[in-house]
Amino acid sequence: MKIVIVGAGEVGTHLAKMLSKENHDIVLMDEDADKLHHISSQVDLLTLTGYANSFRDLKETGLSKADLFIAVTPYEERNIFACVQAKDMGVLRTVARINQGEYLTEKYKEKLKKLGVDELIYPESLAAKEIATSVKQVGTRQLIEFSQGKLILMGIKIRENAPILHKSLEEISYINSDVRAVAINRDSETIIPYGKNTIHDGDIVFFITTRANQNRVFELAGKEIFPVRNIMILGGSRIAQKTVERLGDSYNIKIIESNKVRSQTVADRFENVLVIQGDGRNMDLLKEERIERMDAFIAVTGNSETNILSCHLAKTLGIKRTVAEVENIDFMGIAESMDIGSIINKKLIAASYIYKYTLGAEVAQAKCLTASDAEVFEFIAKEGSKITELPIKDLDFPDDAKIGGYVRGSKGFVAKGDTHIQENDKVVVFALPSAIKKLDKYFK
């Protein structure tokens, strides 16, 4: 597949790195020659210095022969313009990054689609969705729903009190066959586990289950579930505002924002939110605002170091639920080792969202597992595809991938060895980067 990416920021760069492992023909364009030089020394691709809003520069990327065009510069108007031009030059599918939610309404989406913008991606909105889900469902590091919650992925940190500590996957399956461990993050390494693998203290284990068995997973992991009512948010960014929208009126929310103009804007926008103008790094201010009484603490200042350290502080003060926006990818491992709770990176979320359009098989959803190398995909099984030919245990499925479950009709099921996938089933698969290309032959 020939793919043209405009914008060598962290979204575009991460995408380029992911795609370069799969023998795609990639062209990456940006106006900053230094950025392009840096990435070309790491990744096998063609780079071009140019502007997203230049007809001539776009044409030089070879758009007329491209299958996919992705515009992820920081400027939404340039991204939309570039997609319109790319579609006019014959590109099959276009994706544009946007910075405001109004474009996502059906009215505007339809207008933009007619102009040539096939898909829109709003990273802040995607990040806010994950944060809101994380706050609503305590006990997990990451929670992903498939097919409107018919199947659920739960990433959980295992502690010494977990009943499943030192137990093998075979034993866990015997205790409850509707709970399946599909990936383990251990000491910064991702493992696709099988029957004899055991659970260790400090592991982040990703379980697939159904909504009915969700509480059973918490029991097995030794997690105490508690209600969240009082939330403190550090930073009044777009992500913070989108999170407030998603949380609704069921919570007592307090936002601390250092910028006077932005704090006033947020206060005017949300009548049900208390906005404090001040420096959230000031310990006296946090204590004055009764941080120790909060059920959840969310740090989304746009500064990774501030978010990490403030969540670490919140943990030491006894706050059970903390969420940090960590945009510097190099800091994610450090943040995880500090045990600060859930980590959100909007660029990785956005890259995963776009990634599904590059796969040969039909994919309903693709996600990057936080603090892990693994990806999770929701494939749609096609008529006559290899995945439908035999029971799972007889498929010779790659060792670096694992089928977690499937949705058939209106119900979700956890996969077992004798499961036989049928046409139109939605199949949830976990895979290391080395396995992704191998999956095509099973689902195409």
C-alpha positions as CSV (number, residue, x, y, z in Angstrom):
1,M,0.0,0.0,0.0
2,K,1.3,3.5,-0.8
3,I,0.7,5.9,2.1
4,V,1.4,9.6,2.2
5,I,1.6,11.2,5.6
6,V,1.7,15.0,6.0
7,G,2.9,16.2,9.4
8,A,6.0,14.8,11.1
9,G,4.8,15.5,14.7
10,E,4.4,12.7,17.2
11,V,1.3,11.3,15.6
12,G,2.7,11.2,12.1
13,T,6.1,10.0,13.3
14,H,4.6,7.2,15.4
15,L,2.4,6.1,12.5
16,A,5.3,6.1,10.1
17,K,7.3,3.9,12.5
18,M,4.4,1.5,12.9
19,L,3.8,1.2,9.2
20,S,7.4,1.0,8.1
21,K,7.6,-2.5,9.8
22,E,5.0,-3.8,7.3
23,N,6.7,-3.0,4.0
24,H,4.3,-0.2,3.0
25,D,5.5,2.5,0.6
26,I,5.6,5.5,2.9
27,V,6.1,9.2,2.0
28,L,6.3,11.6,5.0
29,M,6.1,15.3,4.3
30,D,6.7,18.2,6.7
31,E,7.8,21.8,6.5
32,D,10.6,21.2,9.1
33,A,13.6,19.6,7.3
34,D,15.3,18.8,10.7
35,K,12.4,16.7,11.8
36,L,12.4,14.7,8.6
37,H,16.2,14.2,8.8
38,H,15.8,12.8,12.3
39,I,13.1,10.3,11.4
40,S,14.7,9.2,8.1
41,S,17.8,8.2,10.1
42,Q,15.6,5.8,12.1
43,V,12.9,4.6,9.6
44,D,13.0,3.4,6.0
45,L,10.8,5.9,4.2
46,L,10.8,8.7,1.7
47,T,10.8,12.2,3.1
48,L,9.8,15.5,1.4
49,T,10.1,19.0,2.7
50,G,6.9,20.8,1.9
51,Y,3.6,22.4,3.1
52,A,0.2,20.8,3.5
53,N,-1.5,23.8,1.9
54,S,0.7,23.8,-1.3
55,F,-0.7,22.3,-4.5
56,R,2.9,21.8,-5.8
57,D,4.3,20.2,-2.7
58,L,1.3,17.8,-2.4
59,K,1.7,16.8,-6.0
60,E,5.4,16.0,-5.5
61,T,4.5,13.3,-3.0
62,G,3.0,11.1,-5.8
63,L,-0.6,11.4,-4.5
64,S,-2.2,10.2,-7.7
65,K,-0.8,6.7,-7.0
66,A,-1.5,6.7,-3.2
67,D,-4.0,4.4,-1.5
68,L,-4.2,6.4,1.8
69,F,-3.5,10.0,2.6
70,I,-3.1,11.1,6.2
71,A,-2.9,14.8,7.2
72,V,-1.9,15.2,10.8
73,T,-0.3,18.7,11.0
74,P,-1.2,20.9,14.0
75,Y,-3.4,23.0,11.7
76,E,-6.8,21.6,11.0
77,E,-7.6,23.9,8.1
78,R,-4.4,22.8,6.3
79,N,-5.3,19.1,7.0
80,I,-8.8,19.5,5.5
81,F,-7.5,21.5,2.5
82,A,-4.8,18.8,1.9
83,C,-7.4,16.0,2.1
84,V,-9.6,17.8,-0.4
85,Q,-6.7,18.1,-2.8
86,A,-5.6,14.5,-2.3
87,K,-9.0,13.1,-3.1
88,D,-9.1,15.3,-6.2
89,M,-5.8,13.8,-7.3
90,G,-7.2,10.3,-7.0
91,V,-6.3,9.0,-3.5
92,L,-8.7,6.2,-2.4
93,R,-9.1,7.3,1.3
94,T,-8.2,10.4,3.2
95,V,-7.9,11.1,7.0
96,A,-7.6,14.6,8.6
97,R,-6.7,15.6,12.1
98,I,-9.0,18.3,13.5
99,N,-8.8,20.4,16.6
100,Q,-12.5,21.2,17.4
101,G,-15.5,19.0,17.9
102,E,-18.1,20.7,15.8
103,Y,-16.7,19.0,12.7
104,L,-17.7,15.7,14.2
105,T,-21.4,16.4,14.0
106,E,-23.2,14.5,11.3
107,K,-24.1,17.7,9.5
108,Y,-20.4,18.8,9.0
109,K,-19.0,15.3,8.6
110,E,-21.3,14.7,5.6
111,K,-20.3,18.1,4.1
112,L,-16.6,17.3,4.5
113,K,-17.0,13.9,3.1
114,K,-18.5,15.3,-0.1
115,L,-15.5,17.6,-0.3
116,G,-13.1,14.6,-0.1
117,V,-12.4,14.2,3.7
118,D,-13.3,10.5,4.4
119,E,-12.3,10.3,8.0
120,L,-11.9,12.9,10.8
121,I,-9.7,12.4,13.9
122,Y,-9.9,14.6,17.0
123,P,-7.1,13.4,19.4
124,E,-8.3,15.5,22.4
125,S,-11.8,14.0,22.1
126,L,-10.4,10.4,21.9
127,A,-8.2,11.1,24.9
128,A,-11.1,12.6,26.9
129,K,-13.2,9.5,26.2
130,E,-10.5,7.2,27.6
131,I,-10.1,9.4,30.7
132,A,-13.8,9.5,31.4
133,T,-14.0,5.7,31.0
134,S,-11.0,5.3,33.3
135,V,-12.6,7.5,36.0
136,K,-16.0,5.8,35.8
137,Q,-14.4,2.3,36.0
138,V,-12.0,2.3,38.9
139,G,-9.7,-0.7,39.4
140,T,-8.4,-0.8,35.9
141,R,-5.4,0.8,34.2
142,Q,-7.1,0.7,30.8
143,L,-10.6,-0.3,29.8
144,I,-11.7,-0.8,26.2
145,E,-15.2,-1.8,25.0
146,F,-15.9,-3.8,21.9
147,S,-19.2,-3.7,20.0
148,Q,-20.9,-1.3,22.5
149,G,-19.7,-3.3,25.6
150,K,-20.5,-6.8,24.5
151,L,-16.9,-7.6,25.2
152,I,-14.6,-5.7,27.6
153,L,-10.8,-5.5,27.8
154,M,-9.6,-4.7,31.3
155,G,-5.9,-3.9,32.0
156,I,-5.3,-4.4,35.7
157,K,-2.1,-4.1,37.9
158,I,-1.7,-7.2,40.0
159,R,-0.7,-6.7,43.7
160,E,0.2,-9.1,46.5
161,N,-3.4,-9.5,47.6
162,A,-4.6,-10.9,44.2
163,P,-6.1,-14.4,44.5
164,I,-4.7,-15.2,41.1
165,L,-1.1,-14.3,42.1
166,H,1.3,-17.1,41.0
167,K,-1.6,-19.0,39.3
168,S,-1.2,-20.2,35.7
169,L,-3.6,-19.2,32.9
170,E,-4.9,-22.8,32.9
171,E,-5.8,-22.5,36.6
172,I,-7.5,-19.1,36.0
173,S,-9.5,-20.6,33.1
174,Y,-10.6,-23.4,35.4
175,I,-11.8,-21.0,38.0
176,N,-13.8,-19.0,35.5
177,S,-13.8,-19.9,31.8
178,D,-15.4,-16.6,30.8
179,V,-12.2,-14.6,31.9
180,R,-9.2,-14.9,29.5
181,A,-5.8,-13.3,30.1
182,V,-4.6,-12.2,26.7
183,A,-1.5,-10.0,27.3
184,I,0.9,-9.3,30.2
185,N,3.1,-6.3,30.6
186,R,6.1,-7.3,32.9
187,D,9.2,-5.2,33.5
188,S,8.5,-3.2,30.3
189,E,8.2,-6.3,28.2
190,T,4.9,-7.5,26.6
191,I,4.1,-11.2,26.8
192,I,1.3,-13.0,24.8
193,P,0.6,-15.6,27.5
194,Y,-0.5,-19.2,27.1
195,G,-1.6,-22.0,29.5
196,K,1.5,-22.5,31.6
197,N,2.3,-18.8,32.1
198,T,1.8,-17.6,35.6
199,I,0.8,-14.2,37.0
200,H,3.5,-12.3,38.9
201,D,3.3,-9.4,41.5
202,G,3.5,-6.1,39.6
203,D,2.2,-7.5,36.3
204,I,-0.3,-5.5,34.3
205,V,-2.6,-8.2,33.0
206,F,-5.1,-7.5,30.2
207,F,-8.2,-9.6,30.6
208,I,-11.0,-10.1,28.1
209,T,-14.4,-10.8,29.5
210,T,-18.1,-10.0,29.2
211,R,-20.0,-7.3,31.1
212,A,-21.6,-9.9,33.3
213,N,-18.2,-11.2,34.5
214,Q,-16.6,-7.8,35.0
215,N,-16.9,-7.9,38.8
216,R,-15.5,-11.4,38.8
217,V,-12.3,-10.1,37.2
218,F,-12.0,-7.5,40.0
219,E,-12.4,-10.3,42.6
220,L,-9.7,-12.4,41.0
221,A,-7.4,-9.5,40.9
222,G,-8.1,-8.5,44.5
223,K,-9.4,-5.0,43.5
224,E,-11.7,-3.1,45.8
225,I,-14.2,-1.1,43.8
226,F,-15.2,2.3,45.3
227,P,-17.6,5.0,44.1
228,V,-16.1,8.2,42.6
229,R,-17.9,11.4,43.3
230,N,-15.3,14.1,43.9
231,I,-12.8,14.8,41.1
232,M,-10.0,17.3,40.8
233,I,-8.6,18.1,37.4
234,L,-5.2,19.8,37.0
235,G,-5.3,22.0,33.8
236,G,-8.2,23.5,31.9
237,S,-7.0,22.2,28.5
238,R,-9.2,21.1,25.7
239,I,-8.8,17.5,27.0
240,A,-10.0,18.7,30.4
241,Q,-13.0,20.4,29.0
242,K,-13.9,17.4,26.8
243,T,-13.5,15.1,29.8
244,V,-16.0,17.3,31.8
245,E,-18.5,17.0,29.0
246,R,-18.2,13.3,29.0
247,L,-18.4,12.9,32.7
248,G,-21.7,14.9,32.8
249,D,-23.4,16.3,35.9
250,S,-23.0,13.2,38.2
251,Y,-19.7,14.4,39.8
252,N,-18.4,17.2,41.9
253,I,-15.6,18.6,39.7
254,K,-12.9,21.1,40.6
255,I,-10.5,22.4,38.0
256,I,-7.2,24.2,38.8
257,E,-5.9,26.3,35.9
258,S,-2.9,28.7,36.1
259,N,-3.9,30.9,33.1
260,K,-6.3,33.6,34.1
261,V,-8.0,33.9,30.7
262,R,-8.5,30.2,30.3
263,S,-9.7,29.7,33.8
264,Q,-12.4,32.3,33.2
265,T,-13.3,30.7,29.9
266,V,-13.8,27.3,31.5
267,A,-15.8,28.8,34.4
268,D,-18.1,30.5,32.0
269,R,-18.6,27.3,30.0
270,F,-19.3,24.9,32.8
271,E,-21.7,26.2,35.5
272,N,-21.5,22.9,37.4
273,V,-17.7,23.0,37.8
274,L,-15.7,25.0,40.4
275,V,-12.7,26.6,38.7
276,I,-9.7,27.8,40.7
277,Q,-7.1,30.0,39.2
278,G,-3.7,29.0,40.6
279,D,-0.6,26.9,40.1
280,G,-1.4,23.3,40.6
281,R,2.2,22.5,41.5
282,N,1.7,24.6,44.7
283,M,1.3,22.1,47.5
284,D,-0.3,24.6,49.8
285,L,-3.0,25.4,47.1
286,L,-3.8,21.7,46.6
287,K,-4.1,21.2,50.4
288,E,-6.3,24.3,50.6
289,E,-8.5,22.9,48.0
290,R,-8.8,19.6,50.0
291,I,-7.0,17.4,47.6
292,E,-7.0,14.6,50.2
293,R,-10.8,14.4,50.0
294,M,-10.9,13.7,46.3
295,D,-11.8,10.3,44.9
296,A,-10.0,10.9,41.6
297,F,-7.3,13.2,40.4
298,I,-6.7,13.9,36.7
299,A,-3.6,15.8,35.4
300,V,-3.9,17.2,31.9
301,T,-1.8,20.3,31.9
302,G,0.0,19.5,28.6
303,N,3.3,19.2,30.5
304,S,4.2,15.6,31.0
305,E,6.5,16.2,33.9
306,T,3.9,18.2,35.8
307,N,1.3,15.6,35.2
308,I,3.5,12.7,36.3
309,L,4.7,14.4,39.5
310,S,1.3,15.7,40.5
311,C,-0.3,12.3,40.1
312,H,2.6,10.8,42.2
313,L,1.9,13.4,44.9
314,A,-1.9,12.6,44.7
315,K,-1.1,8.9,45.3
316,T,1.0,9.7,48.3
317,L,-1.9,11.7,49.8
318,G,-4.1,8.6,49.5
319,I,-6.1,9.3,46.3
320,K,-6.9,5.9,44.8
321,R,-7.7,6.9,41.2
322,T,-5.2,9.0,39.3
323,V,-4.9,9.7,35.6
324,A,-2.0,11.4,33.9
325,E,-1.7,12.8,30.3
326,V,1.8,11.9,29.3
327,E,2.5,13.2,25.8
328,N,6.2,12.7,25.8
329,I,6.4,9.1,24.7
330,D,9.9,8.7,26.2
331,F,8.4,9.4,29.6
332,M,5.7,6.7,29.5
333,G,8.0,4.0,30.8
334,I,9.2,6.2,33.7
335,A,5.6,7.1,34.5
336,E,4.6,3.4,34.6
337,S,7.5,2.6,36.9
338,M,6.4,5.3,39.3
339,D,3.0,3.5,39.6
340,I,1.0,6.7,39.1
341,G,-2.2,5.1,37.8
342,S,-3.6,5.3,34.3
343,I,-1.5,6.9,31.6
344,I,-3.1,8.7,28.6
345,N,-1.2,9.7,25.4
346,K,-3.5,11.3,22.8
347,K,-1.0,10.8,20.0
348,L,-0.8,7.1,20.5
349,I,-4.5,6.8,20.7
350,A,-4.9,8.8,17.5
351,A,-2.2,6.8,15.7
352,S,-4.0,3.5,16.7
353,Y,-7.3,4.9,15.4
354,I,-5.8,5.8,12.0
355,Y,-3.8,2.5,11.8
356,K,-6.8,0.4,11.2
357,Y,-7.2,1.9,7.7
358,T,-3.9,0.5,6.7
359,L,-4.8,-3.2,7.3
360,G,-5.9,-5.4,4.4
361,A,-8.5,-7.1,6.5
362,E,-11.7,-5.4,7.6
363,V,-11.2,-3.9,11.1
364,A,-13.9,-2.3,13.3
365,Q,-11.5,-1.1,15.9
366,A,-7.7,-0.9,16.6
367,K,-6.1,0.2,19.9
368,C,-2.7,0.5,21.4
369,L,-2.4,-1.1,24.8
370,T,-1.0,1.5,27.2
371,A,2.5,0.8,28.6
372,S,2.6,-2.2,26.2
373,D,3.9,-3.0,22.8
374,A,0.8,-5.0,21.9
375,E,-2.1,-3.8,19.7
376,V,-5.7,-5.0,20.0
377,F,-7.9,-5.3,16.9
378,E,-11.6,-6.0,16.3
379,F,-11.6,-7.9,13.0
380,I,-14.7,-8.8,11.0
381,A,-14.5,-12.4,9.8
382,K,-15.3,-12.5,6.1
383,E,-17.0,-15.3,4.1
384,G,-14.4,-17.9,3.2
385,S,-11.6,-16.4,5.3
386,K,-9.1,-18.8,6.9
387,I,-10.3,-17.9,10.4
388,T,-13.7,-19.5,9.7
389,E,-12.3,-22.8,8.5
390,L,-11.3,-24.6,11.7
391,P,-11.7,-24.4,15.5
392,I,-9.2,-21.9,17.0
393,K,-7.0,-24.7,18.5
394,D,-6.5,-26.2,14.9
395,L,-5.7,-22.9,13.1
396,D,-2.0,-22.7,13.7
397,F,-2.5,-19.2,14.9
398,P,0.7,-17.1,15.4
399,D,2.4,-17.5,18.8
400,D,2.8,-13.7,19.0
401,A,-1.0,-13.1,18.8
402,K,-4.0,-14.4,20.6
403,I,-7.7,-14.5,20.0
404,G,-9.5,-13.1,23.1
405,G,-13.1,-13.3,22.2
406,Y,-15.8,-12.7,19.6
407,V,-19.1,-11.0,19.1
408,R,-21.8,-12.9,17.3
409,G,-25.1,-11.2,16.8
410,S,-26.0,-9.3,20.0
411,K,-23.8,-11.4,22.3
412,G,-20.1,-11.4,23.2
413,F,-18.2,-14.6,24.0
414,V,-14.8,-15.3,25.5
415,A,-12.8,-17.5,23.0
416,K,-11.9,-21.1,23.9
417,G,-9.8,-23.7,22.1
418,D,-12.9,-25.4,20.5
419,T,-14.4,-22.0,19.4
420,H,-15.2,-22.0,15.7
421,I,-15.4,-18.5,14.3
422,Q,-18.2,-17.8,11.8
423,E,-18.7,-15.4,9.0
424,N,-19.5,-11.8,10.2
425,D,-18.3,-12.5,13.7
426,K,-16.3,-9.6,15.2
427,V,-13.1,-11.2,16.5
428,V,-11.0,-9.5,19.2
429,V,-7.3,-10.3,18.6
430,F,-4.2,-9.2,20.6
431,A,-0.9,-9.0,18.7
432,L,2.7,-8.0,19.1
433,P,4.1,-5.9,16.2
434,S,5.7,-8.9,14.8
435,A,2.4,-10.7,14.3
436,I,0.3,-7.9,12.8
437,K,1.2,-8.6,9.2
438,K,0.6,-12.4,9.7
439,L,-3.1,-11.7,10.7
440,D,-4.1,-10.6,7.2
441,K,-4.1,-14.1,5.8
442,Y,-6.6,-15.3,8.5
443,F,-9.1,-12.5,8.0
444,K,-8.9,-11.4,4.4
